[in-house]
Amino acid sequence: METRNIFLPNYSIGENPYTEVPSICEAYGKKVVFIGGKTALAKASGIVKDIIKNSTLEVIDTLWFGGEACYENVEKLKQEKSVIKADMVFVFGGGKAIDTCKCLTGQLKKPLFTFPTISSTCASVTSVCAMYNENGSFKNLYWRFAPAEHTFISTKIITEAPERYLWAGIGDTMAKGYEPEFSSRGKSLNHPNALGVTLSKLCQEPLVKYGKKALDDCKANKISTELEETVLAIIVTTGIVSNYVINDYNSSIAHALCYGFSTIHHVEVSHLHGEIVSYGVLVLLMVDGKTDEINRIMPFYKSIELPVSYKNLDTSEEEMEGVIQKAVDIPDLNVSAFPVTKEMIWEAVRKLEAYEK
């Protein structure tokens, strides 16, 4: 039988888990390069730098990741002398900065430590990277040989970020509560896939229970049990599912539609990944005939103002033609509970519009 490596994420979470950096990271070498988004670096890198100043770790450079998770930015970073010299990379930011550095360290075979400054995706604990073209449209997926060596999740930093990122993270994680089961339904699942699909049900349940309170606390810059439970669902539970299940079960209609929306420039620049995906969840449930589930989660959607129509994403019916065509053209729909056609998605989209009216 084929050998398969399964990697579980290592992580620290709390108000200031950065204090653990020296004890965890010193074993990997001395020279560190910081990479990330501009805001994330400004917010978090100084805290880490102060903590490690009395350790054996030495920060040799701080670099912007380039603004987009694309191979062109990975190539630019590979040419930086500090990246070549570094024993390890610390990445600060959201999914695009983290995926850029996962790809970078995957190609260079260097250790990576992630410092998510927003809670919008599970990128910081997974090995898969969503890679885009320089113009922001989706290109393909890249797999690092393993997830980051360790992830440091500061709930304080996350509460200080705009709550819209946590909101989008909730939307993205809702998809993980449905897509693995839909994609794998009717298949004979081996141990890791069965485990991952079973765990996927734990992705959306805490969000419906704690998500509204977590968002309110984030707005108030308040660390709470509800906030931490929501962050753990978004980053860790979803990440574990992603690491366990094969890619065929990791995505479906919700993400396929998201990549379709990425072809519309004003949607790509004005709306967040998880926000768009959350709309795709409702379309998936409509395709699957799960109106009872739509009825159950719709009040939650409305309570936190997740999109329930393509119009909420500033998209016209005419533009939806290209979105749906892109969705059926990419591999995300190759494996599903039943064959999904363009016509089925169109029908679900229109039913969802009628549901709202």
Buried (B, 14 or more C-beta within 10 A) or exposed (E): EEEEEEBEBEBBBBEBBBBBBBEBBEEBBBBBBBBBBEBBBEBBBEBBBEBBEEEEBEBBBBBBBBBBBBBEBBEBBEEBEBBEEBBBBBBBBBBBBBBBBBBBBBBBEBBBBBBBBBBBBBBBBBBBBBBBBEEBBBBEBBEBEBBBBBBBBBBBBBBBBEBBBBBBBBBBBBBBBBBBBBBBBEBEBEEBBBBBBBBBBBBBEBBBBBBBBBBBBBEEEBBBEBBBBBBBBBBBBBBBBBBBBBBBBBBBBBBBBBBBBBBBEEBBEEBBBBBBBBBBBBBBBBBBEBEEBBEEBBEBBEEBEBBBBBEBBBBEEEBBEBBBEBBBEBEBBEBBBEEBEBEBBBBBBEBBBEBEE
